[in-house]
Amino acid sequence: MGITSPEEMQKIVRRIARTDPAFKLLIKNSQLCSIGSKRNSRGHYETLVSSILSQQLATKAAETIRNRVKTMAGGKITPETIAPLSASDLRAAGVSGAKARAISELTHATLDGSLNFHKFPKMSNAEISAELTALWGVGRWTIEMFLMFHLGRLDVWPVGDLGVRRGWERLHQLPAQIKPEELELLGAQFSGHQSVVAWYCWRALEN
């Protein structure tokens, strides 16, 4: 995972504000973007399992289910501890059938070596996405959040995320909802640091 220093991030946010002045006041009144600022204590596998479990759930509900699964796995979420758990075990913890299948496929791919996390630091976003989307139940949003918040990639533009679009609309006082494909094109002006722009779009909804 890349580490971005506060000094580097300050340069990036200043560049964003110069490129699009609509962000200037928000950046001034918000804390500095934290993407890539520290190493994630969770491993790649555990992070992806947690992301799968969190899909379409409120934070508290997702955390409850994750803790149940972790307890079933002996207190540690790894491929070796999750593999013995059956789909029925996972469903008893509150995991849906679809998510249980996704976790199973991720687990087997990790154990048989078809998914090699050690290669990820040297791989592009597109290459990582291609490997992960080959797994059943792992979609674009999960991969984008993994790239941004776990690997610290600054060049991810999650236009499929509703919060990013609503934040952009609020910042630019748009009279109508923006389409993902429209925002995709607008992101080109922030090449290399779209993740930071997305982060501030989320902040726009909080302020």
C-alpha positions as CSV (number, residue, x, y, z in Angstrom):
1,M,0.0,0.0,0.0
2,G,1.3,3.4,-0.9
3,I,1.7,6.0,1.9
4,T,0.9,9.6,1.2
5,S,2.5,12.2,3.5
6,P,0.5,15.2,4.7
7,E,2.8,17.4,2.7
8,E,2.0,15.5,-0.5
9,M,-1.7,15.5,0.2
10,Q,-1.6,19.3,0.8
11,K,-0.1,19.7,-2.7
12,I,-2.8,17.5,-4.2
13,V,-5.7,19.3,-2.5
14,R,-4.3,22.7,-3.6
15,R,-4.1,21.3,-7.2
16,I,-7.8,20.2,-6.9
17,A,-8.9,23.6,-5.7
18,R,-7.0,25.3,-8.6
19,T,-8.5,22.9,-11.1
20,D,-12.1,23.3,-9.8
21,P,-12.7,26.2,-7.4
22,A,-16.0,24.7,-6.4
23,F,-13.9,22.5,-4.0
24,K,-11.9,25.4,-2.5
25,L,-14.2,26.3,0.5
26,L,-15.0,22.7,1.3
27,I,-11.3,21.8,1.4
28,K,-10.5,24.8,3.6
29,N,-13.3,23.8,6.1
30,S,-12.6,20.0,6.1
31,Q,-9.9,17.9,7.6
32,L,-7.1,16.8,5.2
33,C,-8.0,13.7,3.1
34,S,-6.8,10.6,4.8
35,I,-6.6,8.2,1.9
36,G,-3.2,6.5,1.9
37,S,-2.1,8.2,5.1
38,K,-1.4,5.0,7.0
39,R,-1.0,1.3,6.6
40,N,-4.2,-0.8,7.1
41,S,-3.9,-3.2,10.0
42,R,-6.1,-5.8,8.2
43,G,-4.7,-8.0,5.5
44,H,-6.0,-8.1,1.9
45,Y,-8.1,-11.2,2.4
46,E,-9.7,-9.9,5.6
47,T,-10.5,-6.6,4.1
48,L,-12.2,-8.1,1.1
49,V,-14.3,-10.5,3.4
50,S,-15.3,-7.5,5.5
51,S,-16.3,-5.5,2.3
52,I,-18.4,-8.4,1.1
53,L,-20.1,-8.7,4.4
54,S,-20.8,-5.0,4.5
55,Q,-22.5,-4.8,1.1
56,Q,-26.0,-3.2,1.3
57,L,-25.9,-3.2,5.1
58,A,-25.8,-0.4,7.7
59,T,-22.4,-0.1,9.4
60,K,-23.6,-1.5,12.8
61,A,-25.4,-4.5,11.3
62,A,-22.3,-5.3,9.1
63,E,-20.0,-5.1,12.2
64,T,-22.3,-7.4,14.1
65,I,-22.2,-10.1,11.4
66,R,-18.5,-9.7,10.9
67,N,-17.9,-10.2,14.6
68,R,-20.0,-13.4,14.6
69,V,-18.0,-14.7,11.6
70,K,-14.8,-13.8,13.3
71,T,-15.8,-15.7,16.5
72,M,-16.8,-18.8,14.4
73,A,-13.4,-18.6,12.8
74,G,-11.6,-18.7,16.1
75,G,-11.0,-15.0,16.4
76,K,-9.1,-14.5,13.2
77,I,-10.4,-14.0,9.6
78,T,-8.0,-15.8,7.3
79,P,-8.5,-18.2,4.4
80,E,-7.3,-21.1,6.7
81,T,-9.9,-20.3,9.4
82,I,-12.8,-19.5,7.1
83,A,-12.4,-22.5,4.8
84,P,-13.8,-25.0,7.3
85,L,-17.0,-23.0,7.7
86,S,-19.9,-24.2,5.7
87,A,-22.5,-22.1,3.9
88,S,-24.9,-23.1,6.7
89,D,-22.4,-21.9,9.3
90,L,-22.1,-18.5,7.6
91,R,-25.9,-18.2,7.2
92,A,-26.3,-18.9,10.9
93,A,-24.1,-15.9,11.5
94,G,-26.4,-13.8,9.4
95,V,-24.5,-14.0,6.1
96,S,-26.8,-14.2,3.0
97,G,-26.4,-17.1,0.6
98,A,-25.0,-14.9,-2.1
99,K,-22.3,-13.4,0.3
100,A,-21.5,-16.9,1.6
101,R,-20.8,-18.0,-1.9
102,A,-18.7,-14.9,-2.6
103,I,-16.6,-15.5,0.5
104,S,-16.2,-19.2,-0.4
105,E,-14.9,-18.4,-3.9
106,L,-12.5,-15.8,-2.5
107,T,-11.3,-18.2,0.1
108,H,-10.6,-21.0,-2.3
109,A,-9.0,-18.7,-4.9
110,T,-6.6,-17.5,-2.1
111,L,-5.8,-20.9,-0.9
112,D,-5.1,-22.5,-4.3
113,G,-3.0,-19.6,-5.4
114,S,-5.1,-18.4,-8.3
115,L,-5.4,-15.1,-6.4
116,N,-2.0,-13.9,-5.3
117,F,-2.2,-10.8,-3.1
118,H,1.6,-10.5,-3.0
119,K,1.5,-9.4,-6.6
120,F,-0.9,-6.5,-5.9
121,P,1.7,-3.8,-5.1
122,K,3.2,-4.1,-8.6
123,M,-0.2,-4.4,-10.4
124,S,-2.3,-1.6,-11.9
125,N,-5.8,-0.8,-10.8
126,A,-7.1,-2.4,-13.9
127,E,-5.1,-5.6,-13.4
128,I,-6.3,-5.9,-9.8
129,S,-9.9,-5.3,-10.9
130,A,-9.6,-8.0,-13.5
131,E,-8.4,-10.5,-11.0
132,L,-11.1,-9.7,-8.4
133,T,-14.0,-9.4,-10.8
134,A,-13.3,-12.9,-11.9
135,L,-14.6,-14.0,-8.5
136,W,-18.3,-14.4,-8.1
137,G,-20.0,-11.7,-6.1
138,V,-17.1,-9.2,-6.1
139,G,-18.2,-6.1,-7.9
140,R,-16.9,-2.7,-9.0
141,W,-17.8,-0.8,-5.8
142,T,-16.1,-3.4,-3.5
143,I,-13.0,-3.3,-5.6
144,E,-12.9,0.5,-5.8
145,M,-13.2,0.8,-2.0
146,F,-10.4,-1.8,-1.6
147,L,-8.1,0.1,-4.0
148,M,-8.8,3.4,-2.3
149,F,-8.9,2.7,1.4
150,H,-6.8,-0.5,1.7
151,L,-4.2,-0.1,-1.0
152,G,-4.2,3.7,-0.8
153,R,-4.5,4.2,-4.5
154,L,-5.2,7.9,-5.3
155,D,-6.3,7.4,-8.9
156,V,-9.7,5.7,-8.4
157,W,-12.9,7.5,-9.6
158,P,-16.0,5.7,-8.1
159,V,-18.7,7.3,-10.2
160,G,-21.1,4.4,-9.5
161,D,-21.1,5.5,-5.8
162,L,-24.3,7.5,-5.1
163,G,-22.6,9.6,-2.4
164,V,-19.9,10.8,-4.8
165,R,-22.5,11.9,-7.3
166,R,-24.7,13.6,-4.8
167,G,-21.7,15.4,-3.3
168,W,-20.6,16.6,-6.7
169,E,-24.1,17.9,-7.4
170,R,-24.2,19.8,-4.2
171,L,-20.8,21.3,-4.6
172,H,-21.6,22.5,-8.1
173,Q,-25.2,23.4,-7.3
174,L,-26.5,21.3,-10.2
175,P,-30.2,21.5,-11.0
176,A,-30.5,17.8,-12.0
177,Q,-28.8,14.6,-11.0
178,I,-25.6,13.8,-12.8
179,K,-25.2,10.5,-14.6
180,P,-22.2,8.2,-13.9
181,E,-21.0,8.5,-17.4
182,E,-21.0,12.3,-17.3
183,L,-19.1,12.3,-14.1
184,E,-16.6,9.8,-15.5
185,L,-15.7,12.3,-18.2
186,L,-15.4,15.2,-15.7
187,G,-13.0,13.2,-13.6
188,A,-10.3,13.3,-16.4
189,Q,-9.3,16.8,-15.2
190,F,-8.3,15.3,-11.9
191,S,-6.2,12.6,-13.4
192,G,-4.0,10.9,-10.8
193,H,-5.9,12.0,-7.7
194,Q,-9.6,11.2,-8.4
195,S,-9.8,9.3,-5.1
196,V,-9.1,12.5,-3.2
197,V,-11.9,14.3,-5.2
198,A,-14.3,11.5,-4.4
199,W,-13.3,11.8,-0.7
200,Y,-14.2,15.4,-0.6
201,C,-17.5,14.8,-2.5
202,W,-18.4,12.5,0.4
203,R,-17.5,15.3,2.8
204,A,-19.8,17.7,1.0
205,L,-22.7,15.6,2.1
206,E,-21.7,15.9,5.7
207,N,-21.3,19.7,5.7
